[in-house]
Amino acid sequence: MKKLVSLAVLTAVLAGCADMNSTNNSDMGGYGSETFAEETLVTSDSSLNNAYLLAAAPKYYVGSAYKVEDVQYIPVEDLNYNQTGIAGIIPAELNGTKTSNGEVFDSTQMVATSKTLPLPTIARVTNLENGQSVIVRVNNRGPFVNSRIMDLSSAAAQRIGMNGQSKVQIQVLAEESMAVKNATLGANTVQPQQPVQTVETTTVVTTTQAPVASTPAATGEYSVQLAAFYAQDSADALAARMRSYGDAVVVQEGDMYKVRIVGLNAQQARSVIDALRANEGMAPGLLKDGRWINADSI
């Protein structure tokens, strides 16, 4: 059955969103709230050219936190992103429209949308109903439907046997994502970050635009992570806003600046996580003695 969802073309990008305030749909790139129907496929796949996947984009775009219809989304640069959820298919009516990072949507290319991943990001999408995978270039915001975490172009959906909504696994490809970022920013070298199990961190002073400096380690065994950025000033800004919840600091790991509330015991960590979920709409992570654990395990 064809499922109708609320979608619309929203032509402005999120670069103007500087804080957590609500954003009108007309100010958002990607999808919104009119009457496009989610695409349902009936045709078979044909051979497609994927050479554009690592090509430079008009701009590299992360964006600030924003709201759509009172739901908050927090874009984050996360090379370890690995999520499962429901994916749909981008409606054909959007073909030829501008995406949030200035590209033109082409339904014959292997492209996808995300509410929070940087644009462009390269990711592997696996249809968990049949095990088929496709590599996509995430280049637009959306879908702004809480039941779905990603929408695919019709071509990408065909590659993995989707003819409607399907449960998928989305894995960011770190090396390829860094390559397309560097191509967009004009960099000459690629330095991918690999996933790690044990986290060795350096806590840094969160003075905006200031050089990184070491600070004493916190005494509590728990830390709550809020977000991760490549730009220190973005991390500093979020840390400053989050200090009402505790000792919010910026932790540098490789090329990334991670915002954490540190020095917490188990009861404090539980309270902070609950408050961030309720007040900020965040999905914070939890570390104990530098190791990731389930945020609901305490």
C-alpha positions, 0 to 999 in steps of 0.5 A: 500500500502506498503510504502518504507522508508530509513532504515539501521542497524547502529551498533554503539551507540551514547555514542561517540557523545559529541556535536551537530556536524553532525554524520555519519549514520555508527556511529549511533545505530538503523536505517539509510539510506539504503534499508530496507522496513517498515514491513507490517503485515498480520498475527494475534497476539499470546500470548507473554511473557512480563516478560523482560519488567522491566528486567535490560538492558546491559546499561542505555543509553541517549546519547548526541545530534546528527544529521542524514542527517542534522536533529538534535535530542536531547535525553532527560530524560522525565518521563512526555513524552506524544506525538502523531504522526505516528508509523511504524513497525520495518522491520523483517530484523533487527531481531537479530541485536544489539540495541543502548543499547546493547540488541538484537532486537527480533521481538516477544517482545514488543519493540520499537524505539525512536529518543530521549527517554532514553534506556530502557524506558517503554511506553504505545502506543495507536493506535488512530485509534481503541483505543487499547494499548500496553506496550513496552520497548523502546530499540533502536534509530530510526526511522530516518524518519521525518514522524514517531516518533516511530516504533514498533516490529511486535508483539507490532504492532499486539497487537494494530491492526497495519498492517502498519503506524498508528497514535498513542499516546505515554505515558512514564510510569514513575514508570515502566521506573524508575524501569527498569532504577534502575534495569539496574544501580543496584539501590535498590529503585524506586522513580518515578516522577509524572507529575505536573501542577504547577511547583515550582522550585529552580534555581541552579548554573550551574558550571560543577560537582559542588554542587547545590547552590541557585541563586536569582530568575530572574525578567522576567515572562517567561522562555524557557526550552531547555531540562531535565536531570538526570545528572547535568553535562549534564545539565551544559554542555548544559546550558554553550553552550546556554548562547549566547541566554540569561541567561541559568541556570539549575533548579533542580526539584526533581531528574531532572536538567532542562536547562532554559533561564530565566528572559525573557519578552514576546518579548524576549521569542518569539525571543529565541524560534524562534532562538532555533528552527531555529539555534538548531533544538530544540522544546523548552517549555515555562513557565510563572510565573512557569506554562507551556503555549503554546510556540506559545501563545506569 
